[in-house]
Amino acid sequence: MASIEQARAALASHGALAPQSAAEHWRGEIPLPAAIETFYAQVGPLGEWINDRVGHAGLTVPTAGNPFSIPTLARLWELQAGYRWHGITGERIADWPDHWLVVADQGADPFIFDLNTGAIQFARHGEGVWKDDAPIFADILEMAACLGTIGHVWDEAGEDIFMDDDSVNPVHRARLIERLTPLIGASEAGDIADLFDW
């Protein structure tokens, strides 16, 4: 499992971090899970200030394909629209489990925190019904550390990231796996590289 320090270090270059308290920022209709409260209090993805209406944007982390997006705590409940409830009508979506909370996304493909286990799974739109899959991260700190690390490797690679056929350069894929291995193990690092098209 990743530590708070590893999560902060991995995310720091992708935008501002600042403590965000549940009392001031949580707008959800369910109690904020303790692990999520700790994550925002001690890691605190904040990102850039947009304007007075929007506030802070949260973090955007580059990767192959759409970037990863981690919202501020103030915007976390809004992120549930389209999953927990219909984004236009507000009607509760029946097949979205009550014990799921979207904590990040990649192009609207959600990273889901399981309130029962604390683990994170990833789901893609267009696969039919939402289903319980094997978690890809043990907890939100591991997710943050891994996503931030992916962003670091992406930034370091620069224009050398892609081959002529638009696949990720194997040199950078190998570097990513090497950097993820201390966080999640070699086999899991390869699986994460595959999942996110590295």
C-alpha positions as CSV (number, residue, x, y, z in Angstrom):
1,M,0.0,0.0,0.0
2,A,1.1,3.5,-0.8
3,S,1.6,6.1,2.0
4,I,0.3,9.6,2.2
5,E,3.8,10.9,1.5
6,Q,4.0,8.8,-1.7
7,A,0.6,9.9,-2.9
8,R,1.5,13.6,-2.2
9,A,4.8,13.3,-4.0
10,A,3.3,11.6,-7.0
11,L,0.5,14.2,-7.4
12,A,2.5,17.4,-6.5
13,S,3.7,18.2,-10.0
14,H,0.2,17.9,-11.5
15,G,-1.3,20.8,-9.6
16,A,-1.8,22.4,-6.2
17,L,-2.4,20.3,-3.1
18,A,-4.0,21.7,0.0
19,P,-5.9,20.2,3.0
20,Q,-9.7,20.1,2.4
21,S,-11.9,19.4,5.4
22,A,-15.1,17.4,5.2
23,A,-16.9,20.0,7.4
24,E,-16.2,22.8,4.9
25,H,-16.2,21.0,1.6
26,W,-18.2,17.8,1.6
27,R,-21.6,18.3,-0.1
28,G,-22.7,14.6,-0.3
29,E,-25.9,13.0,0.8
30,I,-24.0,10.1,2.3
31,P,-21.4,10.2,5.1
32,L,-17.9,10.8,3.7
33,P,-15.9,7.5,4.1
34,A,-13.0,7.9,6.6
35,A,-10.4,6.9,4.0
36,I,-11.6,9.6,1.6
37,E,-11.8,12.2,4.4
38,T,-8.1,11.4,5.2
39,F,-7.1,11.6,1.6
40,Y,-8.5,15.1,1.2
41,A,-7.3,16.3,4.5
42,Q,-3.7,15.0,4.1
43,V,-3.2,14.8,0.3
44,G,-5.7,17.3,-0.9
45,P,-5.9,17.5,-4.7
46,L,-6.8,21.1,-5.5
47,G,-5.5,22.0,-8.9
48,E,-5.9,25.4,-10.5
49,W,-8.3,28.2,-9.5
50,I,-10.8,28.5,-12.3
51,N,-13.2,31.3,-11.2
52,D,-15.5,32.2,-8.3
53,R,-18.4,30.1,-9.6
54,V,-16.3,26.9,-10.3
55,G,-13.6,27.3,-7.7
56,H,-10.6,24.9,-8.0
57,A,-10.6,22.4,-10.8
58,G,-9.0,19.4,-9.2
59,L,-6.0,17.7,-10.7
60,T,-5.6,16.6,-14.3
61,V,-2.9,14.0,-14.8
62,P,-1.6,13.2,-18.3
63,T,-1.5,9.7,-19.7
64,A,-2.1,7.9,-23.0
65,G,-5.6,8.7,-24.1
66,N,-7.7,10.9,-21.9
67,P,-6.1,12.4,-18.8
68,F,-7.0,11.2,-15.3
69,S,-9.1,13.7,-13.4
70,I,-9.2,13.8,-9.6
71,P,-11.7,16.3,-8.3
72,T,-11.5,18.6,-5.2
73,L,-13.6,17.5,-2.3
74,A,-16.0,20.3,-3.0
75,R,-16.7,18.8,-6.4
76,L,-16.6,15.1,-5.5
77,W,-20.4,14.7,-5.0
78,E,-21.0,16.4,-8.4
79,L,-18.9,13.7,-10.0
80,Q,-21.5,11.2,-9.1
81,A,-23.9,12.6,-11.7
82,G,-24.3,10.2,-14.5
83,Y,-23.5,7.3,-12.3
84,R,-25.5,7.5,-9.0
85,W,-28.2,9.7,-10.5
86,H,-29.2,10.9,-14.0
87,G,-27.3,14.0,-14.8
88,I,-30.3,15.9,-16.2
89,T,-33.4,14.6,-14.4
90,G,-31.7,13.8,-11.1
91,E,-33.4,10.5,-10.9
92,R,-31.5,7.8,-9.0
93,I,-30.0,5.2,-11.3
94,A,-31.1,1.8,-10.2
95,D,-28.2,-0.3,-11.3
96,W,-25.5,1.9,-9.6
97,P,-24.7,0.2,-6.2
98,D,-25.1,2.3,-3.1
99,H,-21.7,1.2,-1.9
100,W,-19.9,2.8,-4.8
101,L,-18.4,6.3,-4.9
102,V,-16.7,7.7,-8.0
103,V,-13.4,9.3,-6.8
104,A,-11.7,10.0,-10.2
105,D,-12.2,9.4,-13.9
106,Q,-10.6,9.1,-17.2
107,G,-12.8,10.5,-19.9
108,A,-15.9,9.7,-17.8
109,D,-14.7,6.1,-17.2
110,P,-14.9,6.0,-13.4
111,F,-12.5,5.0,-10.7
112,I,-14.9,3.6,-8.1
113,F,-14.2,3.5,-4.3
114,D,-16.0,0.6,-2.7
115,L,-17.4,1.8,0.6
116,N,-17.4,-1.8,1.9
117,T,-13.8,-2.6,1.2
118,G,-11.9,0.7,0.6
119,A,-10.6,-0.8,-2.7
120,I,-10.7,1.0,-6.1
121,Q,-12.0,-0.5,-9.2
122,F,-12.1,0.9,-12.8
123,A,-15.0,0.6,-15.2
124,R,-15.4,1.6,-18.8
125,H,-18.6,3.1,-20.3
126,G,-20.2,1.0,-23.0
127,E,-19.7,-2.4,-21.5
128,G,-23.4,-2.8,-20.6
129,V,-24.4,-2.9,-16.9
130,W,-22.0,-1.8,-14.2
131,K,-20.6,-4.8,-12.4
132,D,-18.3,-5.5,-9.5
133,D,-14.9,-6.2,-10.9
134,A,-11.7,-7.1,-9.2
135,P,-10.1,-4.0,-7.7
136,I,-7.1,-2.5,-9.5
137,F,-5.9,-0.5,-6.4
138,A,-5.9,-1.5,-2.8
139,D,-7.1,2.0,-1.7
140,I,-7.3,5.6,-2.7
141,L,-3.7,6.4,-1.7
142,E,-2.4,3.6,-4.0
143,M,-4.6,4.9,-6.8
144,A,-3.2,8.5,-6.3
145,A,0.4,7.4,-6.2
146,C,0.0,5.2,-9.3
147,L,-1.9,7.8,-11.4
148,G,0.6,10.5,-10.4
149,T,3.5,8.2,-11.3
150,I,1.9,7.5,-14.7
151,G,1.7,11.3,-15.2
152,H,5.4,11.8,-14.2
153,V,6.6,9.2,-16.8
154,W,4.4,10.8,-19.4
155,D,5.8,14.3,-18.7
156,E,9.4,13.0,-18.7
157,A,8.9,11.2,-22.0
158,G,7.8,14.3,-23.9
159,E,7.4,13.9,-27.6
160,D,9.3,10.6,-27.5
161,I,6.2,9.0,-25.8
162,F,4.7,7.5,-29.0
163,M,6.1,5.3,-31.8
164,D,5.2,5.9,-35.4
165,D,2.2,3.6,-35.1
166,D,0.9,5.7,-32.2
167,S,1.7,3.0,-29.6
168,V,3.6,4.0,-26.5
169,N,7.3,3.7,-26.9
170,P,8.4,0.5,-25.1
171,V,11.3,2.3,-23.4
172,H,8.7,4.5,-21.6
173,R,6.4,1.6,-20.9
174,A,9.4,-0.2,-19.2
175,R,10.2,2.9,-17.2
176,L,6.5,3.1,-16.1
177,I,6.5,-0.5,-14.9
178,E,9.8,0.0,-13.1
179,R,8.4,3.1,-11.3
180,L,5.1,1.4,-10.4
181,T,6.7,-1.8,-9.2
182,P,7.7,-0.5,-5.7
183,L,4.1,0.7,-5.2
184,I,2.1,-2.4,-6.4
185,G,4.5,-5.2,-7.5
186,A,5.8,-6.1,-10.9
187,S,2.9,-8.2,-12.2
188,E,0.3,-5.6,-11.1
189,A,2.5,-2.8,-12.7
190,G,2.4,-4.6,-16.0
191,D,-1.4,-5.0,-15.7
192,I,-1.9,-1.2,-15.0
193,A,0.3,-0.4,-18.0
194,D,-1.9,-2.6,-20.1
195,L,-5.1,-1.3,-18.7
196,F,-4.2,2.3,-19.6
197,D,-2.8,1.5,-23.0
198,W,0.9,1.8,-22.3
